[in-house]
Amino acid sequence: MIRIDSLWLAVGPMDMRAGSERLLARVVQVFGSAQAHHGYLFANARATRIRVAGA
């Protein structure tokens, strides 16, 4: 089982074609670093899909 202490929701849309490296690069760009045991949620522009990236 993977432990997740916190979930963070991105407020801007993200291209769903982006790979996990690009998603985590966006997290580092916004927050300065990706924290261990945190999940980051990204939605597309129409808010019909969601992706989770974890650190």
Stockholm file with secondary structure:
# STOCKHOLM 1.0

chainA/1-55         MIRIDSLWLAVGPMDMRAGSERLLARVVQVFGSAQAHHGYLFANARATRIRVAGA
#=GR chainA/1-55 SS CCCCCEEEECSSCCCTTCCHHHHHHHHHHHHSSCCTTEEEEEECTTSCCEEEEEC
#=GC SS_cons        CCCCCEEEECSSCCCTTCCHHHHHHHHHHHHSSCCTTEEEEEECTTSCCEEEEEC
//
